[in-house]
Amino acid sequence: MSSKNKNQPIQAGLFGAALSCPNVSGMPIIVEPMGGIEVLAPGSVYQPLLLSSKSDEVDVGPGKLDSNEEAFVRDLIRYLYPAGDHPKSDKTPLKWGSKDIWLKRNIEKNDQSFRLRVDDSDWFYPDFIVWILDHETKTQTFGFVDPKGLTIGAGGGWSDYKIVSTLYMPHVVERQLLASGQPVEFEGEVWNFRVRGVLASTSSLDSLSAQAKFKINDENGLSVFPDEGDFMRARIVFQKPGTRPYIEDVLRLLTQDSSVDEVLKLSAQVFDAQSYFIPVDELGHDLALRHAEHGQSESGFVDALLEDYLKPDVHGQYGKLASEKRRAKLMNYAKEGTLGFGAEKIADIRDHPKPCEELWKRMQGKK
């Protein structure tokens, strides 16, 4: 931060107060109306975190928080510490039950920052790292959260690099870490290590779901607009003004996987050039078929997957539409013989319990 004159800079607080700060190097990130420190950024790479200045005479950097980022920090702290008894030291983690949370500001286009890229897209620098340590299960979750307007900010819809980087690339990173053979050790013990992300949409559900670029298929193959649950499974939550329940969704998505994550995890294996993918179930065979048929980029592959796998059927099952598409192609092999000699019955193929696997075998010339 630098000022253009010798006047003392004024730092606006997240809770509506203004803090006169003669010593800029020791400035807290969030202040209460009386000027006391409410919370520092625990373990932040950039300490303190800085808010955007309301004065044209003050430059703020690096990595100043815009209003949406301010709201995320504020809502996270208030959710974790509703009584206001949050830690006052940057050496003390935030607490979520028995778990530790270290909040880090991720600075765009900085060599030391965390970034992801898919295909030949631009690098994606999520705004925050939310590092969660679960001492009970010995699991570290390297989480990232990016508050962003997705109506314009995700112009490519489901294939947009920010969405694909959030949904799919963490599974790619995990495979790379696993392939390195180096265990993650913490406090003298080997821990599990996960990478997961969430997009906190500042665009409303109505504005996002009404866009054709986010349409998905229902179990009948009809193109429909997604609902909030569909977006949630795509790791998109809505940063609703004046409410904080979305923080609970953010933390849950960072620490718990869904059926969609299992699909994307297996997809990362399909695209792994260092290993040979052998499908073992219906999902694996469908992914293998998709990869062999289309030769799509990873972004296009994920886009098509989400269209078919994001919305469950009435029984809560995923992938029914994908299976029915394979069954329809399998029917091309059916031939109803006049006397039934040397021919296949249509009913035998139509009712096959594993259409994806059967189609894969036939296309491989195994039957």
C-alpha positions in Angstrom: 0.0 0.0 0.0 1.2 3.5 -0.7 -0.4 6.9 -0.3 -0.3 9.8 -2.7 0.1 12.3 0.1 1.2 12.5 3.7 -2.3 12.2 5.1 -2.9 9.2 7.3 -4.8 6.5 5.3 -8.3 5.5 6.5 -9.1 1.8 6.4 -12.8 1.0 6.2 -13.8 -2.0 8.3 -15.9 -4.9 7.2 -18.5 -4.1 9.8 -19.1 -0.5 8.7 -16.5 1.3 10.9 -13.5 3.4 9.7 -10.1 2.9 11.3 -7.5 5.7 11.3 -4.3 3.8 10.9 -1.0 5.8 11.3 1.0 2.6 11.2 -0.1 0.9 8.0 2.2 -2.1 8.5 0.3 -3.2 11.6 -3.2 -2.7 10.2 -5.8 -5.3 11.1 -8.0 -6.8 8.4 -11.3 -6.4 10.1 -12.3 -3.9 12.8 -15.3 -3.4 15.0 -17.0 0.0 15.3 -14.9 1.0 18.4 -11.7 0.2 16.5 -10.8 -3.1 18.2 -9.4 -6.0 16.2 -12.1 -8.5 15.3 -10.0 -11.0 13.4 -6.7 -11.3 11.7 -6.1 -13.6 8.7 -4.7 -16.8 10.4 -1.6 -17.9 8.6 -2.2 -15.5 5.7 0.5 -15.3 3.1 -0.3 -11.6 3.0 -0.7 -10.1 6.4 -2.7 -8.1 6.9 -5.5 -8.6 4.3 -6.5 -5.2 3.0 -9.8 -3.8 2.0 -10.4 -1.6 -1.0 -9.9 2.0 -0.2 -12.8 4.4 -0.5 -10.4 7.2 -1.2 -8.8 7.9 -4.6 -5.8 9.2 -2.7 -4.8 5.8 -1.3 -3.5 2.8 -3.3 -4.1 -0.6 -1.8 -2.2 -3.8 -2.6 -1.3 -6.5 -3.0 -4.5 -8.5 -3.2 -7.0 -6.0 -1.8 -10.5 -7.5 -1.1 -13.4 -6.4 -3.1 -16.9 -6.2 -1.6 -17.7 -9.9 -2.4 -14.5 -11.1 -0.9 -15.0 -9.0 2.2 -18.5 -10.6 2.5 -17.0 -14.1 2.4 -14.4 -13.4 5.1 -17.0 -11.7 7.3 -19.5 -14.4 6.8 -17.0 -17.2 7.5 -15.9 -15.6 10.8 -19.4 -14.9 11.9 -20.5 -18.4 11.1 -17.6 -20.0 13.0 -17.8 -17.6 15.9 -21.4 -16.3 16.4 -20.5 -15.2 19.9 -17.6 -13.1 18.6 -14.9 -15.0 20.5 -12.7 -15.5 17.4 -8.9 -15.7 17.7 -6.9 -12.5 17.8 -3.6 -13.8 16.6 -2.5 -14.6 13.1 -0.7 -17.6 14.6 -4.0 -19.2 15.8 -6.2 -21.2 13.5 -9.9 -20.7 13.2 -11.9 -23.5 14.7 -14.7 -25.5 13.0 -15.7 -28.0 15.7 -12.6 -30.1 16.2 -11.1 -29.0 12.9 -8.6 -26.3 12.3 -9.0 -23.8 9.5 -6.2 -21.6 8.1 -7.5 -18.8 5.8 -5.1 -17.6 3.2 -5.4 -14.9 0.6 -4.4 -16.1 -2.8 -3.0 -13.3 -5.0 -3.6 -13.4 -8.7 -0.6 -13.6 -11.1 1.9 -14.1 -8.3 4.6 -16.8 -8.5 3.9 -18.0 -5.0 0.2 -18.3 -5.4 -1.9 -21.4 -6.0 -3.2 -21.7 -9.5 -4.9 -24.3 -11.8 -5.3 -24.6 -15.5 -7.1 -27.0 -17.8 -6.2 -27.6 -21.5 -4.7 -24.4 -22.8 -6.9 -22.0 -20.8 -5.8 -19.0 -18.7 -4.6 -19.8 -15.2 -7.3 -19.8 -12.6 -6.2 -18.1 -9.3 -9.0 -18.7 -6.7 -9.3 -15.8 -4.2 -8.9 -17.8 -1.0 -7.3 -20.9 0.3 -9.3 -22.5 3.1 -6.9 -25.1 4.6 -8.8 -27.5 6.8 -7.0 -29.9 9.2 -9.1 -32.8 10.7 -7.0 -34.2 13.5 -9.4 -37.0 14.2 -9.2 -38.5 10.7 -5.7 -37.2 9.9 -7.0 -35.5 6.8 -5.8 -32.2 5.3 -8.1 -30.6 2.9 -6.5 -28.0 0.7 -9.6 -26.1 -0.1 -10.1 -23.0 -2.3 -13.0 -20.6 -2.6 -13.6 -18.0 -5.2 -16.5 -15.5 -4.8 -17.4 -14.4 -8.3 -20.2 -13.2 -10.5 -20.7 -16.2 -12.8 -23.2 -14.7 -15.1 -20.4 -13.0 -16.9 -17.4 -14.5 -15.0 -18.2 -18.0 -16.4 -18.9 -17.2 -20.0 -18.3 -20.8 -21.2 -20.9 -22.3 -19.0 -20.1 -25.8 -17.7 -17.0 -25.8 -19.9 -15.6 -22.5 -18.5 -12.1 -22.9 -17.2 -13.0 -21.6 -13.7 -15.7 -24.2 -13.3 -13.7 -27.1 -14.8 -10.7 -26.1 -12.7 -12.9 -26.1 -9.6 -14.7 -29.4 -10.3 -12.3 -31.5 -12.2 -8.7 -30.3 -11.8 -8.4 -31.1 -8.0 -8.8 -34.8 -8.9 -6.0 -34.4 -11.5 -3.8 -32.8 -8.9 -4.5 -35.6 -6.4 -3.5 -38.2 -9.0 -0.3 -36.4 -9.7 0.5 -36.2 -6.0 -0.3 -39.9 -5.6 2.0 -40.8 -8.6 4.9 -38.9 -6.9 4.9 -41.5 -4.2 5.7 -38.9 -1.5 3.4 -39.1 1.6 2.1 -36.0 3.2 3.5 -35.8 6.7 2.3 -33.5 9.5 3.3 -33.5 13.1 5.3 -36.6 12.5 2.5 -38.7 11.0 1.3 -39.5 7.5 -2.0 -37.7 6.7 -4.5 -38.0 3.9 -4.4 -35.1 1.6 -7.3 -33.7 -0.5 -7.8 -30.8 -2.9 -11.3 -29.4 -3.3 -12.8 -26.1 -4.4 -16.0 -24.1 -4.3 -17.3 -21.2 -6.4 -19.4 -18.7 -4.3 -21.6 -17.2 -7.0 -22.5 -13.5 -6.4 -24.9 -13.9 -9.3 -28.4 -15.0 -8.2 -29.8 -18.4 -8.8 -32.4 -17.0 -11.1 -30.0 -15.1 -13.3 -27.6 -18.1 -13.6 -30.2 -20.9 -14.1 -32.0 -19.0 -16.8 -28.9 -19.1 -19.1 -28.8 -21.7 -21.8 -25.1 -22.3 -21.2 -26.0 -24.0 -17.9 -28.7 -26.3 -19.2 -28.5 -30.0 -18.3 -30.4 -33.1 -19.2 -33.0 -34.8 -17.0 -33.6 -38.6 -16.9 -35.8 -38.4 -19.9 -33.2 -36.7 -22.0 -34.9 -33.3 -21.9 -32.8 -30.2 -21.7 -33.8 -28.3 -18.5 -32.5 -25.5 -16.4 -30.6 -26.5 -13.3 -32.0 -25.9 -9.8 -30.0 -25.0 -6.7 -29.3 -28.6 -5.8 -27.8 -29.2 -9.3 -25.5 -26.2 -8.9 -24.5 -27.4 -5.4 -23.4 -30.7 -6.9 -21.4 -28.7 -9.4 -19.7 -27.0 -6.4 -21.4 -23.7 -6.9 -23.2 -22.0 -4.0 -24.9 -18.7 -3.9 -23.6 -15.9 -1.8 -26.9 -14.5 -0.8 -26.7 -10.9 0.6 -27.4 -10.6 4.3 -27.4 -14.4 4.9 -24.7 -16.8 6.0 -26.0 -20.4 5.6 -24.0 -20.7 2.4 -20.8 -20.9 4.5 -22.1 -24.2 5.9 -22.5 -25.4 2.3 -19.0 -24.2 1.4 -17.4 -26.1 4.3 -19.4 -29.2 3.6 -18.5 -29.2 -0.1 -14.8 -28.8 0.8 -14.8 -31.8 3.2 -17.4 -34.2 1.6 -17.6 -35.6 -1.9 -20.7 -36.4 -3.9 -21.5 -38.9 -6.7 -20.5 -36.2 -9.2 -17.0 -36.1 -7.6 -16.7 -39.9 -8.1 -17.5 -39.4 -11.8 -14.9 -36.7 -12.2 -12.3 -38.6 -10.1 -12.6 -41.5 -12.6 -12.5 -39.1 -15.5 -9.1 -37.8 -14.3 -7.9 -41.4 -14.5 -9.3 -41.8 -18.0 -7.2 -38.8 -19.2 -4.1 -39.8 -17.2 -1.5 -40.4 -19.9 0.8 -42.1 -17.4 -1.6 -45.0 -16.7 -3.7 -47.4 -18.7 -7.4 -47.1 -17.9 -9.3 -50.4 -17.5 -13.0 -49.9 -17.0 -14.6 -52.2 -14.3 -18.2 -51.0 -14.0 -20.9 -49.2 -15.9 -19.6 -45.8 -15.1 -16.1 -46.7 -16.2 -17.3 -48.2 -19.4 -19.4 -45.1 -20.2 -16.3 -42.9 -19.6 -14.1 -45.1 -21.8 -16.7 -45.0 -24.6 -17.0 -41.2 -24.3 -13.2 -40.8 -24.5 -12.9 -43.1 -27.5 -15.8 -41.7 -29.4 -15.2 -37.9 -29.1 -11.6 -37.2 -28.5 -12.7 -34.1 -26.7 -10.6 -31.7 -24.7 -10.9 -32.2 -21.0 -13.1 -29.1 -20.7 -15.5 -30.4 -23.4 -15.5 -33.8 -21.7 -16.4 -32.4 -18.4 -19.1 -30.2 -20.0 -20.8 -33.3 -21.6 -20.5 -35.3 -18.4 -22.2 -32.7 -16.3 -25.1 -32.4 -18.8 -25.8 -36.2 -18.3 -24.7 -36.8 -14.7 -25.5 -33.7 -12.7 -29.2 -34.2 -12.2 -30.4 -37.5 -10.5 -33.5 -39.4 -11.5 -36.6 -39.7 -9.3 -34.9 -42.4 -7.3 -31.8 -40.3 -6.6 -29.6 -42.3 -8.9 -27.1 -40.6 -11.3 -26.2 -41.6 -14.8 -29.5 -43.2 -15.9 -29.6 -41.1 -19.0 -26.0 -42.0 -20.0 -26.9 -45.7 -19.6 -30.0 -45.3 -21.7 -28.0 -43.6 -24.5 -25.7 -46.7 -24.5 -28.7 -49.0 -24.6 -30.1 -47.2 -27.7 -26.7 -47.6 -29.5 -26.6 -51.2 -28.4 -29.9 -51.8 -30.1 -28.1 -51.3 -33.5 -26.6 -54.7 -33.0 -30.0 -56.4 -32.6 -31.4 -58.5 -35.4 -34.7 -60.2 -35.1 -34.4 -63.4 -37.1 -37.4 -64.9 -38.9 -36.8 -68.3 -37.3 -34.4 -67.2 -34.6 -31.4 -69.1 -36.1 -28.1 -67.3 -35.6 -29.8 -64.1 -34.7 -30.1 -62.0 -31.5 -33.4 -61.2 -30.0 -34.2 -57.5 -29.6 -35.5 -58.1 -26.1 -32.2 -59.8 -25.0 -30.3 -56.6 -25.9 -32.9 -54.2 -24.8 -33.0 -55.6 -21.3 -29.3 -56.2 -20.9 -28.3 -55.2 -17.3 -25.0 -53.7 -18.3 -25.5 -51.8 -21.6 -22.3 -49.6 -21.3 -20.1 -52.6 -20.7 -21.7 -54.7 -23.4 -21.4 -51.8 -26.0 -17.8 -51.4 -25.0 -17.0 -55.0 -25.6 -18.7 -55.0 -29.0 -17.0 -51.8 -30.1 -13.7 -53.4 -29.1 -14.4 -56.4 -31.2 -14.6 -58.8 -28.3 -18.0 -60.1 -29.2 
